[in-house]
Amino acid sequence: MKQSLIGLLLFIILSLPPVVTLLESIMIVHMHMQMPLLVIAGALFGRYFQIQFPHFWEKWNGNGVPGITLFVIIAVYWSIPRTMDDALTYPSVEVFKFMSLFLLAGVPLYDSWKRLKVTLKKSVFILFTILFLGLGWLYLNATQQLCNNYLLIDQITLGWGSAAMGVCLAIYLLYTTFTDPSKYE
């Protein structure tokens, strides 16, 4: 229960208006810090849902695929430039962002990750590697602002950040492919 309490506390802190304003004032911090922290808060809180509704998770998410699919859909949706822009413009979309990343991405991720086979875990990493490299290319090569609430320099910074994240994920995938973890245990 301590883990769930930490997740809920993190969510409450991230929901405070000064924290929201600070994290959303810079585009790269909005996408690469606030959104992942909301997912992490949901993942930490996911233990509470597992304890309260154990049969639901066994029936609904037995092999982890439905939960990870929901996580991927929500994560990809919030990486679209228009949805980030709408979250800053419309308060209802902002509330949906917080709830969907917390409940529809973080909680299923917690339950699904340990149930997935290694090949599916690597597939998720490959998907996010492609997503981040594609977003980096998009933000770096777009000559117009993709988000009306941010400057073009913020967009370029996010492009480089996304590209760097994609490269880091690619390095991780190469590392896990060519090393044997049993030698280091």
GROMACS elastic network, one bead per residue, 0.5 to 0.9 nm:
[ bonds ]
;  ai    aj funct       b0    kb
    1     4     6  0.51208   500
    1     5     6  0.62037   500
    1     6     6  0.86830   500
    1    45     6  0.86743   500
    1    47     6  0.74016   500
    1    48     6  0.65990   500
    1    51     6  0.89975   500
    2     5     6  0.50348   500
    2     6     6  0.62468   500
    2     7     6  0.87036   500
    3     6     6  0.51260   500
    3     7     6  0.63195   500
    3     8     6  0.87387   500
    3    44     6  0.56895   500
    3    45     6  0.67217   500
    3    46     6  0.88587   500
    3    47     6  0.72447   500
    3    48     6  0.83844   500
    4     7     6  0.50224   500
    4     8     6  0.61884   500
    4     9     6  0.85324   500
    4    41     6  0.84756   500
    4    42     6  0.86296   500
    4    43     6  0.85625   500
    4    44     6  0.53910   500
    4    46     6  0.68290   500
    4    47     6  0.59931   500
    4    48     6  0.56522   500
    4    49     6  0.89046   500
    5     8     6  0.50804   500
    5     9     6  0.60289   500
    5    10     6  0.85004   500
    5    44     6  0.81158   500
    5    45     6  0.69395   500
    5    48     6  0.86621   500
    6     9     6  0.50327   500
    6    10     6  0.60591   500
    6    11     6  0.85495   500
    6    41     6  0.76606   500
    6    44     6  0.69612   500
    6    45     6  0.75010   500
    7    10     6  0.51120   500
    7    11     6  0.61953   500
    7    12     6  0.86768   500
    7    38     6  0.89441   500
    7    40     6  0.74106   500
    7    42     6  0.62425   500
    7    43     6  0.72973   500
    7    46     6  0.83258   500
    8    11     6  0.50275   500
    8    12     6  0.62008   500
    8    13     6  0.86487   500
    8    41     6  0.65515   500
    8    42     6  0.77381   500
    8    44     6  0.79052   500
    8    45     6  0.61529   500
    9    12     6  0.50625   500
    9    13     6  0.61724   500
    9    14     6  0.85669   500
    9    41     6  0.81433   500
   10    13     6  0.51029   500
   10    14     6  0.60977   500
   10    15     6  0.85380   500
   10    37     6  0.80685   500
   10    38     6  0.79880   500
   10    40     6  0.87200   500
   10    41     6  0.57847   500
   11    14     6  0.50800   500
   11    15     6  0.61337   500
   11    16     6  0.89140   500
   11    37     6  0.82302   500
   11    38     6  0.64267   500
   11    41     6  0.56760   500
   11    42     6  0.77035   500
   11    98     6  0.85237   500
   11   102     6  0.77593   500
   12    16     6  0.65336   500
   13    16     6  0.54397   500
   13    19     6  0.72017   500
   13    20     6  0.89522   500
   14    17     6  0.82335   500
   14    19     6  0.59430   500
   14    20     6  0.63306   500
   14    23     6  0.87009   500
   14    34     6  0.75918   500
   14    37     6  0.80364   500
   14    38     6  0.74333   500
   14    98     6  0.89870   500
   15    18     6  0.85898   500
   15    19     6  0.69333   500
   15    20     6  0.61776   500
   15    98     6  0.79225   500
   16    19     6  0.53693   500
   16    20     6  0.61040   500
   16    21     6  0.86541   500
   17    21     6  0.60406   500
   17    22     6  0.85212   500
   18    21     6  0.51156   500
   18    22     6  0.61163   500
   18    23     6  0.86163   500
   19    22     6  0.50742   500
   19    23     6  0.60472   500
   19    24     6  0.83987   500
   20    23     6  0.52958   500
   20    24     6  0.59538   500
   20    25     6  0.83794   500
   20    30     6  0.89849   500
   20    34     6  0.82216   500
   21    24     6  0.53078   500
   21    25     6  0.59475   500
   22    25     6  0.53482   500
   22    26     6  0.76972   500
   22    29     6  0.88525   500
   22    30     6  0.89178   500
   23    26     6  0.65585   500
   23    27     6  0.83715   500
   23    29     6  0.57561   500
   23    30     6  0.54578   500
   23    33     6  0.75506   500
   23    34     6  0.61244   500
   24    27     6  0.65179   500
   24    28     6  0.86663   500
   24    29     6  0.67283   500
   24    31     6  0.84117   500
   24    34     6  0.76290   500
   24    88     6  0.78231   500
   25    29     6  0.78030   500
   25    30     6  0.73110   500
   25   150     6  0.83000   500
   26    29     6  0.54000   500
   26    30     6  0.61521   500
   26    31     6  0.89022   500
   26   150     6  0.76540   500
   26   154     6  0.68864   500
   27    30     6  0.50051   500
   27    31     6  0.63717   500
   27    32     6  0.84558   500
   27    84     6  0.89647   500
   27   149     6  0.88699   500
   27   150     6  0.66150   500
   27   151     6  0.87086   500
   27   154     6  0.57145   500
   27   155     6  0.69384   500
   27   157     6  0.80735   500
   27   158     6  0.65090   500
   28    31     6  0.52972   500
   28    32     6  0.56497   500
   28    33     6  0.74953   500
   28   154     6  0.70590   500
   28   155     6  0.79114   500
   28   157     6  0.67278   500
   28   159     6  0.84642   500
   28   161     6  0.70438   500
   28   162     6  0.84836   500
   29    32     6  0.52842   500
   29    34     6  0.63664   500
   29    35     6  0.86368   500
   29   158     6  0.85163   500
   30    33     6  0.58469   500
   30    34     6  0.51005   500
   30    35     6  0.65552   500
   30    84     6  0.83778   500
   31    34     6  0.62153   500
   31    35     6  0.55983   500
   31    36     6  0.75823   500
   31    78     6  0.83425   500
   31    79     6  0.73512   500
   31    84     6  0.80124   500
   31   158     6  0.80981   500
   32    35     6  0.63718   500
   32    36     6  0.62936   500
   32    37     6  0.85934   500
   32   158     6  0.84731   500
   32   161     6  0.81357   500
   32   162     6  0.81570   500
   33    36     6  0.55128   500
   33    37     6  0.59846   500
   33    38     6  0.86361   500
   34    37     6  0.51675   500
   34    38     6  0.62601   500
   34    39     6  0.88166   500
   35    38     6  0.51671   500
   35    39     6  0.64546   500
   35    40     6  0.87366   500
   35    75     6  0.87053   500
   35    78     6  0.82556   500
   35    97     6  0.84332   500
   35    98     6  0.82304   500
   35   101     6  0.70001   500
   36    40     6  0.60960   500
   36    41     6  0.85465   500
   36   101     6  0.82050   500
   36   106     6  0.89435   500
   37    41     6  0.60359   500
   37    42     6  0.85120   500
   37   102     6  0.88944   500
   38    41     6  0.50504   500
   38    42     6  0.62463   500
   38    43     6  0.86095   500
   38    98     6  0.68368   500
   38    99     6  0.87245   500
   38   101     6  0.57965   500
   38   102     6  0.53353   500
   38   105     6  0.88238   500
   38   106     6  0.73377   500
   39    42     6  0.50335   500
   39    43     6  0.61007   500
   39    44     6  0.86154   500
   39    75     6  0.89856   500
   39   100     6  0.88622   500
   39   101     6  0.52623   500
   39   102     6  0.52171   500
   39   103     6  0.81128   500
   39   104     6  0.87685   500
   39   105     6  0.59965   500
   39   107     6  0.78054   500
   39   109     6  0.82940   500
   40    44     6  0.61208   500
   40    45     6  0.84796   500
   40   101     6  0.89412   500
   40   102     6  0.77581   500
   40   106     6  0.59947   500
   40   107     6  0.87531   500
   40   110     6  0.88554   500
   41    44     6  0.51628   500
   41    45     6  0.61505   500
   41    46     6  0.85182   500
   41   101     6  0.89744   500
   41   102     6  0.64272   500
   41   106     6  0.68384   500
   41   107     6  0.85727   500
   42    46     6  0.59184   500
   42   101     6  0.72582   500
   42   103     6  0.58447   500
   42   104     6  0.82978   500
   42   105     6  0.72115   500
   42   108     6  0.84524   500
   42   109     6  0.84274   500
   42   110     6  0.79788   500
   43    47     6  0.75553   500
   43   102     6  0.75873   500
   43   103     6  0.84787   500
   43   105     6  0.79721   500
   43   108     6  0.74344   500
   43   109     6  0.62575   500
   43   111     6  0.80881   500
   44    47     6  0.64289   500
   44    48     6  0.84167   500
   44   106     6  0.77274   500
   44   107     6  0.76268   500
   44   110     6  0.73253   500
   45    48     6  0.56867   500
   45    49     6  0.72900   500
   45   102     6  0.85234   500
   45   103     6  0.87779   500
   45   106     6  0.80236   500
   45   107     6  0.66847   500
   45   110     6  0.85582   500
   46    49     6  0.52395   500
   46    50     6  0.63836   500
   46    51     6  0.88211   500
   46   103     6  0.82828   500
   46   106     6  0.70788   500
   46   108     6  0.72660   500
   46   109     6  0.82320   500
   46   110     6  0.57954   500
   46   111     6  0.69308   500
   47    50     6  0.50330   500
   47    51     6  0.62960   500
   47    52     6  0.86594   500
   47   107     6  0.79913   500
   47   110     6  0.75270   500
   47   111     6  0.79530   500
   48    51     6  0.52324   500
   48    52     6  0.61464   500
   48    53     6  0.84742   500
   49    52     6  0.50637   500
   49    53     6  0.57047   500
   49    54     6  0.76180   500
   49    57     6  0.86211   500
   49   107     6  0.77293   500
   50    53     6  0.54075   500
   50    54     6  0.51138   500
   50    55     6  0.85892   500
   50    56     6  0.84359   500
   50    57     6  0.68587   500
   50   111     6  0.74838   500
   51    54     6  0.57750   500
   53    56     6  0.54373   500
   53    57     6  0.67296   500
   54    57     6  0.54858   500
   54    58     6  0.64151   500
   54    59     6  0.87844   500
   55    58     6  0.50744   500
   55    59     6  0.60461   500
   55    60     6  0.83392   500
   56    59     6  0.52666   500
   56    60     6  0.57970   500
   56    61     6  0.78828   500
   57    60     6  0.51535   500
   57    61     6  0.51756   500
   57    62     6  0.67454   500
   57   111     6  0.76052   500
   58    61     6  0.56144   500
   58    63     6  0.84292   500
   59    62     6  0.57980   500
   60    63     6  0.88573   500
   60    64     6  0.87711   500
   60    66     6  0.74585   500
   60    67     6  0.83262   500
   61    64     6  0.50716   500
   61    65     6  0.67941   500
   61    66     6  0.57632   500
   61    67     6  0.60244   500
   61   108     6  0.84589   500
   61   111     6  0.78106   500
   61   112     6  0.69967   500
   61   115     6  0.85922   500
   62    65     6  0.79638   500
   62    66     6  0.84455   500
   62   112     6  0.83914   500
   62   115     6  0.74787   500
   63    66     6  0.78543   500
   63    67     6  0.88536   500
   63   112     6  0.73912   500
   63   115     6  0.55001   500
   63   116     6  0.62588   500
   63   117     6  0.84610   500
   64    67     6  0.55267   500
   64    68     6  0.61709   500
   64    69     6  0.85422   500
   64   108     6  0.83899   500
   64   109     6  0.85750   500
   64   111     6  0.70992   500
   64   113     6  0.66372   500
   64   114     6  0.77065   500
   64   115     6  0.50088   500
   64   116     6  0.53165   500
   64   117     6  0.87008   500
   65    68     6  0.52549   500
   65    69     6  0.59685   500
   65    70     6  0.86194   500
   65   112     6  0.68912   500
   65   113     6  0.89668   500
   65   115     6  0.82935   500
   65   116     6  0.69455   500
   65   120     6  0.84470   500
   66    69     6  0.50826   500
   66    70     6  0.62685   500
   66    71     6  0.86769   500
   66   108     6  0.84410   500
   66   112     6  0.79627   500
   67    70     6  0.51521   500
   67    71     6  0.62231   500
   67    72     6  0.86859   500
   67   104     6  0.85583   500
   67   105     6  0.81743   500
   67   107     6  0.85110   500
   67   109     6  0.63543   500
   67   110     6  0.88282   500
   67   111     6  0.72814   500
   67   112     6  0.54710   500
   67   113     6  0.85607   500
   68    72     6  0.60810   500
   68    73     6  0.85541   500
   68   105     6  0.81467   500
   68   108     6  0.65180   500
   68   109     6  0.58579   500
   68   111     6  0.87000   500
   68   112     6  0.57887   500
   68   113     6  0.72380   500
   68   116     6  0.85139   500
   68   124     6  0.84116   500
   69    72     6  0.51201   500
   69    73     6  0.61639   500
   69    74     6  0.86594   500
   69   108     6  0.89610   500
   70    73     6  0.51535   500
   70    74     6  0.62337   500
   70    75     6  0.85473   500
   70   104     6  0.67261   500
   70   105     6  0.65930   500
   70   108     6  0.72860   500
   70   109     6  0.85132   500
   71    74     6  0.53198   500
   71    75     6  0.60585   500
   71    76     6  0.85370   500
   71   101     6  0.83088   500
   71   104     6  0.64738   500
   71   106     6  0.71431   500
   71   107     6  0.86233   500
   71   108     6  0.64689   500
   71   109     6  0.61146   500
   72    75     6  0.50651   500
   72    76     6  0.59399   500
   72    77     6  0.83352   500
   72   105     6  0.75399   500
   72   124     6  0.80642   500
   72   127     6  0.88891   500
   72   128     6  0.87520   500
   73    76     6  0.52986   500
   73    77     6  0.60117   500
   73    78     6  0.87143   500
   73   105     6  0.83988   500
   74    77     6  0.50463   500
   74    78     6  0.62997   500
   74    79     6  0.87403   500
   74   100     6  0.69942   500
   74   101     6  0.68827   500
   74   104     6  0.70113   500
   74   105     6  0.60840   500
   75    78     6  0.53633   500
   75    79     6  0.64038   500
   75   101     6  0.74916   500
   75   105     6  0.70151   500
   76    79     6  0.51060   500
   76    80     6  0.68595   500
   76   128     6  0.87657   500
   76   131     6  0.79404   500
   77    80     6  0.56913   500
   77    83     6  0.72384   500
   78    81     6  0.77921   500
   78    82     6  0.86934   500
   78    83     6  0.59108   500
   78    84     6  0.63913   500
   78    97     6  0.76487   500
   78   101     6  0.85276   500
   79    82     6  0.86413   500
   79    83     6  0.74037   500
   79    84     6  0.71618   500
   79   131     6  0.87171   500
   79   135     6  0.80938   500
   80    83     6  0.55643   500
   80    84     6  0.66821   500
   80    85     6  0.89276   500
   80   135     6  0.86898   500
   81    84     6  0.52813   500
   81    85     6  0.62887   500
   81    86     6  0.87189   500
   81   146     6  0.61015   500
   81   147     6  0.59704   500
   82    85     6  0.50064   500
   82    86     6  0.60852   500
   82    87     6  0.86133   500
   82   146     6  0.72972   500
   82   147     6  0.64620   500
   82   148     6  0.88703   500
   83    87     6  0.61272   500
   83    88     6  0.87820   500
   83    93     6  0.81853   500
   83    97     6  0.89271   500
   83   147     6  0.89998   500
   84    87     6  0.51948   500
   84    88     6  0.67298   500
   84    89     6  0.89381   500
   84    94     6  0.88684   500
   84    97     6  0.88623   500
   84   147     6  0.74571   500
   85    88     6  0.53735   500
   85    89     6  0.63702   500
   85    90     6  0.87396   500
   85   146     6  0.84997   500
   85   147     6  0.53527   500
   85   148     6  0.65992   500
   85   149     6  0.62918   500
   85   150     6  0.84196   500
   86    90     6  0.57174   500
   86    91     6  0.85766   500
   86    93     6  0.63980   500
   86    94     6  0.76840   500
   86   147     6  0.88265   500
   87    90     6  0.56668   500
   87    91     6  0.67527   500
   87    92     6  0.77678   500
   87    95     6  0.80499   500
   87    96     6  0.82790   500
   87    97     6  0.69235   500
   88    91     6  0.72256   500
   88    93     6  0.79668   500
   88    94     6  0.66088   500
   88   149     6  0.72840   500
   89    93     6  0.80486   500
   89    94     6  0.81554   500
   89   149     6  0.80450   500
   90    93     6  0.54294   500
   90    94     6  0.64476   500
   90    95     6  0.89464   500
   91    95     6  0.62750   500
   91    96     6  0.86217   500
   92    95     6  0.51343   500
   92    96     6  0.62434   500
   92    97     6  0.86288   500
   93    97     6  0.60596   500
   93    98     6  0.86956   500
   94    97     6  0.50036   500
   94    98     6  0.64188   500
   94    99     6  0.87323   500
   95    98     6  0.52275   500
   95    99     6  0.62044   500
   95   100     6  0.84382   500
   96    99     6  0.51264   500
   96   100     6  0.57077   500
   96   101     6  0.82312   500
   97   100     6  0.52931   500
   97   101     6  0.59463   500
   97   102     6  0.82586   500
   98   101     6  0.55274   500
   98   102     6  0.60092   500
   98   103     6  0.83801   500
   99   102     6  0.51415   500
   99   103     6  0.56529   500
   99   104     6  0.72944   500
  100   103     6  0.53315   500
  100   105     6  0.63404   500
  100   106     6  0.84630   500
  101   104     6  0.57527   500
  101   106     6  0.61162   500
  101   107     6  0.87327   500
  102   105     6  0.59611   500
  102   106     6  0.51085   500
  102   107     6  0.67402   500
  103   106     6  0.58251   500
  103   107     6  0.53406   500
  103   108     6  0.75358   500
  104   107     6  0.63015   500
  104   108     6  0.63829   500
  104   109     6  0.85325   500
  105   108     6  0.57374   500
  105   109     6  0.60157   500
  105   110     6  0.87902   500
  106   109     6  0.50873   500
  106   110     6  0.63065   500
  106   111     6  0.88866   500
  107   110     6  0.53146   500
  107   111     6  0.65916   500
  107   112     6  0.86850   500
  108   111     6  0.51499   500
  108   112     6  0.57978   500
  108   113     6  0.83137   500
  109   112     6  0.51105   500
  109   113     6  0.57474   500
  109   114     6  0.88766   500
  110   113     6  0.59309   500
  110   114     6  0.75608   500
  111   114     6  0.67175   500
  111   115     6  0.72552   500
  112   115     6  0.52275   500
  112   116     6  0.62881   500
  113   116     6  0.54549   500
  113   117     6  0.86237   500
  113   121     6  0.74421   500
  114   117     6  0.81608   500
  116   119     6  0.81023   500
  116   120     6  0.61087   500
  116   121     6  0.63412   500
  117   120     6  0.53974   500
  117   121     6  0.63829   500
  117   122     6  0.88295   500
  118   121     6  0.50225   500
  118   122     6  0.62276   500
  118   123     6  0.85640   500
  119   122     6  0.51282   500
  119   123     6  0.61462   500
  119   124     6  0.87671   500
  120   124     6  0.62860   500
  120   125     6  0.86976   500
  121   124     6  0.51880   500
  121   125     6  0.64589   500
  121   126     6  0.87246   500
  122   126     6  0.61067   500
  122   127     6  0.85573   500
  122   173     6  0.73387   500
  123   127     6  0.60938   500
  123   128     6  0.86441   500
  124   127     6  0.50401   500
  124   128     6  0.62721   500
  124   129     6  0.85227   500
  125   128     6  0.51933   500
  125   129     6  0.60178   500
  125   130     6  0.86283   500
  125   169     6  0.69074   500
  125   170     6  0.83006   500
  125   172     6  0.89009   500
  125   173     6  0.73686   500
  126   130     6  0.62140   500
  126   131     6  0.84960   500
  126   169     6  0.78754   500
  126   170     6  0.76147   500
  126   173     6  0.76743   500
  127   130     6  0.52468   500
  127   131     6  0.60885   500
  127   132     6  0.86689   500
  128   132     6  0.59432   500
  128   133     6  0.83432   500
  128   166     6  0.73341   500
  128   169     6  0.78421   500
  129   132     6  0.53244   500
  129   133     6  0.61087   500
  129   134     6  0.84169   500
  129   163     6  0.89132   500
  129   165     6  0.76125   500
  129   167     6  0.72896   500
  129   168     6  0.83232   500
  129   169     6  0.56256   500
  129   170     6  0.62128   500
  130   133     6  0.51798   500
  130   134     6  0.58937   500
  130   135     6  0.84331   500
  130   166     6  0.68713   500
  130   170     6  0.89315   500
  131   134     6  0.50935   500
  131   135     6  0.60167   500
  131   136     6  0.84561   500
  131   162     6  0.86787   500
  131   166     6  0.75651   500
  132   135     6  0.50095   500
  132   136     6  0.59569   500
  132   137     6  0.84934   500
  132   159     6  0.87788   500
  132   161     6  0.87577   500
  132   162     6  0.50168   500
  132   163     6  0.58929   500
  132   164     6  0.82040   500
  132   165     6  0.63944   500
  132   167     6  0.84611   500
  132   169     6  0.89186   500
  133   136     6  0.50235   500
  133   137     6  0.61819   500
  133   138     6  0.85832   500
  133   159     6  0.87119   500
  133   162     6  0.63964   500
  133   164     6  0.79547   500
  133   165     6  0.77154   500
  133   167     6  0.73810   500
  134   137     6  0.50860   500
  134   138     6  0.60827   500
  134   139     6  0.86193   500
  134   162     6  0.83425   500
  134   163     6  0.77585   500
  134   166     6  0.85331   500
  135   139     6  0.60179   500
  135   140     6  0.83388   500
  135   158     6  0.86636   500
  135   159     6  0.65559   500
  135   162     6  0.62742   500
  135   163     6  0.72674   500
  136   139     6  0.53304   500
  136   140     6  0.59871   500
  136   141     6  0.84150   500
  136   156     6  0.84388   500
  136   158     6  0.71556   500
  136   160     6  0.59125   500
  136   161     6  0.71584   500
  136   164     6  0.80753   500
  136   165     6  0.88645   500
  136   166     6  0.81326   500
  137   140     6  0.52210   500
  137   141     6  0.59184   500
  137   142     6  0.83080   500
  137   159     6  0.65814   500
  137   160     6  0.84377   500
  137   162     6  0.85039   500
  137   163     6  0.71263   500
  138   141     6  0.53673   500
  138   142     6  0.58563   500
  138   159     6  0.71480   500
  139   142     6  0.55039   500
  139   143     6  0.86356   500
  139   145     6  0.88207   500
  139   146     6  0.77836   500
  139   155     6  0.57535   500
  139   156     6  0.58725   500
  139   157     6  0.84118   500
  139   158     6  0.68991   500
  139   160     6  0.81115   500
  139   162     6  0.86681   500
  140   143     6  0.81606   500
  140   155     6  0.73180   500
  140   156     6  0.52337   500
  140   157     6  0.82227   500
  140   158     6  0.82246   500
  140   159     6  0.50495   500
  140   160     6  0.70885   500
  141   144     6  0.89894   500
  141   156     6  0.84609   500
  141   159     6  0.85964   500
  142   145     6  0.72828   500
  142   146     6  0.75166   500
  142   155     6  0.87570   500
  142   156     6  0.87561   500
  143   146     6  0.88175   500
  143   152     6  0.83946   500
  144   147     6  0.89928   500
  144   152     6  0.73306   500
  145   148     6  0.63521   500
  145   149     6  0.89381   500
  145   150     6  0.76396   500
  145   151     6  0.70031   500
  145   152     6  0.55756   500
  145   155     6  0.72585   500
  146   150     6  0.84273   500
  146   152     6  0.82636   500
  146   155     6  0.75918   500
  147   150     6  0.57356   500
  147   151     6  0.79418   500
  147   152     6  0.85979   500
  147   155     6  0.79228   500
  148   151     6  0.75859   500
  150   153     6  0.81979   500
  150   154     6  0.61436   500
  150   155     6  0.71048   500
  151   154     6  0.52519   500
  151   155     6  0.65842   500
  151   156     6  0.89491   500
  152   156     6  0.63311   500
  152   157     6  0.86708   500
  153   156     6  0.50234   500
  153   157     6  0.61395   500
  153   158     6  0.85626   500
  154   157     6  0.50310   500
  154   158     6  0.61394   500
  154   159     6  0.85105   500
  155   158     6  0.50956   500
  155   159     6  0.61271   500
  155   160     6  0.87876   500
  156   160     6  0.63385   500
  156   161     6  0.85747   500
  157   160     6  0.52442   500
  157   161     6  0.61508   500
  157   162     6  0.85773   500
  158   162     6  0.59282   500
  158   163     6  0.83829   500
  159   162     6  0.51881   500
  159   163     6  0.60866   500
  159   164     6  0.85164   500
  160   163     6  0.50573   500
  160   164     6  0.60350   500
  160   165     6  0.85203   500
  161   164     6  0.50701   500
  161   165     6  0.61299   500
  161   166     6  0.86146   500
  162   166     6  0.61633   500
  162   167     6  0.86358   500
  163   166     6  0.50200   500
  163   167     6  0.62257   500
  163   168     6  0.86231   500
  164   167     6  0.50510   500
  164   168     6  0.61289   500
  164   169     6  0.86009   500
  165   168     6  0.50573   500
  165   169     6  0.61916   500
  165   170     6  0.85820   500
  166   169     6  0.51308   500
  166   170     6  0.61625   500
  166   171     6  0.86747   500
  167   171     6  0.61870   500
  167   172     6  0.85961   500
  168   171     6  0.50815   500
  168   172     6  0.62031   500
  168   173     6  0.86528   500
  169   173     6  0.61658   500
  169   174     6  0.86375   500
  170   173     6  0.50590   500
  170   174     6  0.62268   500
  170   175     6  0.85453   500
  171   174     6  0.50909   500
  171   175     6  0.60532   500
  171   176     6  0.86449   500
  172   176     6  0.61602   500
  172   177     6  0.84744   500
  173   176     6  0.52397   500
  173   177     6  0.60464   500
  173   178     6  0.87028   500
  174   177     6  0.50485   500
  174   178     6  0.62059   500
  174   179     6  0.85238   500
  175   178     6  0.54940   500
  175   179     6  0.60286   500
  176   179     6  0.55245   500
  176   180     6  0.75749   500
  176   181     6  0.80338   500
  177   180     6  0.81144   500
  179   182     6  0.89665   500
  179   183     6  0.85538   500
  180   183     6  0.58971   500
  180   184     6  0.77399   500
  181   184     6  0.54930   500
  181   185     6  0.67803   500
  182   185     6  0.53756   500
